[in-house]
Amino acid sequence: MNIILETDRLYLREILPSDDEKMFEMDSDPEVYKFLGRKPIRDIDQSRKMIKNIIQQYKDNGIGRWAIIEKNSNNFIGWTGFKFEKEELNGNSNYYDLRFRLLRKYWGKGYITEATKAAIAYAFEKLDIKEICSMTLVSNEKSQQVLHKLGFSLTEKFTYQGDEITWYKRSR
Ligand SMILES: CC(C)(COP(=O)(O)OP(=O)(O)OC[C@H]1O[C@@H](n2cnc3c(N)ncnc32)[C@H](O)[C@@H]1OP(=O)(O)O)[C@@H](O)C(=O)NCCC(=O)NCCS
């Protein structure tokens, strides 16, 4: 396993084509998608397409979302990390966007906070990233709680494609 970083309970590594089944299990779960403003996916080929896209981002931008692996089971449990966004959104372009997602059975264990805290430290210290942005639906309170724990500040609320959005930032 090509490990990017390690915490007490988790490894982070690049997402691989062999993560397709777990990605599909996660992304076809209506509970996971409840506050994402989209419908869950219905076909594993969509997961394969997402994975291909992330692997392309590693090549093009040197960064992309990273798989989270539970150390004691060696299971893929979700992903966290950064997408380099070139498209303009809310007055920002060429910024690092943070998102995270876990298979439902791994919620409530502190895993996303643990993984993402380490990912942010790595981004600031090793990758020399100066600022990270994150957006959520206004209704996604769980995600906002996580962002607050990670030291992000709410900087704006706006409407995007009909959804009410909260916009968060954290600087190095
Ligand atoms: C957002 C999401 C990743 C949050 O997962 P989570 O497990 O609630 O988040 P954390 O890792 O911070 O865990 C916090 C919970 O673990 C509990 N916990 C248990 N053991 C813990 C430990 N050792 N350390 C810290 N917290 C612990 C905390 O008390 C807290 O529980 P609570 O939510 O009942 O207060 C998850 O809900 C998810 O995947 N949602 C769908 C996708 C999504 O909305 N993503 C965000 C938009 S990009």
The ligand as a Gaussian input file, in Angstrom:
#p B3LYP/6-31G(d) Opt

LIG

0 1
 C      -19.852000      14.153000       7.238000
 C      -19.455000      12.794000       7.818000
 C      -18.171000      12.316000       7.168000
 C      -19.260000      12.984000       9.330000
 O      -18.932000      11.741000       9.937000
 P      -18.816000      11.626000      11.528000
 O      -18.450000      10.256000      11.844000
 O      -20.069000      12.201000      12.140000
 O      -17.674000      12.672000      11.858000
 P      -16.469000      12.584000      12.897000
 O      -15.399000      11.733000      12.350000
 O      -16.097000      13.994000      13.210000
 O      -17.084000      11.890000      14.166000
 C      -17.782000      12.658000      15.110000
 C      -18.656000      11.756000      15.941000
 O      -17.898000      10.633000      16.413000
 C      -18.019000      10.573000      17.849000
 N      -16.804000       9.883000      18.351000
 C      -16.764000       8.612000      18.792000
 N      -15.520000       8.260000      19.102000
 C      -14.731000       9.346000      18.843000
 C      -13.339000       9.588000      18.980000
 N      -12.487000       8.650000      19.385000
 N      -12.865000      10.805000      18.618000
 C      -13.694000      11.775000      18.173000
 N      -15.036000      11.582000      18.038000
 C      -15.552000      10.388000      18.357000
 C      -18.245000      11.991000      18.251000
 O      -18.846000      12.085000      19.512000
 C      -19.195000      12.463000      17.146000
 O      -20.480000      11.919000      17.391000
 P      -21.829000      12.798000      17.173000
 O      -21.896000      13.115000      15.671000
 O      -22.919000      11.883000      17.621000
 O      -21.643000      14.035000      17.983000
 C      -20.544000      11.725000       7.570000
 O      -21.743000      12.137000       8.180000
 C      -20.810000      11.497000       6.081000
 O      -20.090000      10.744000       5.402000
 N      -21.861000      12.153000       5.543000
 C      -22.220000      12.010000       4.154000
 C      -21.313000      12.787000       3.213000
 C      -21.248000      14.263000       3.544000
 O      -22.251000      14.888000       3.881000
 N      -20.043000      14.829000       3.430000
 C      -19.807000      16.227000       3.742000
 C      -19.983000      17.140000       2.608000
 S      -18.547000      17.160000       1.586000

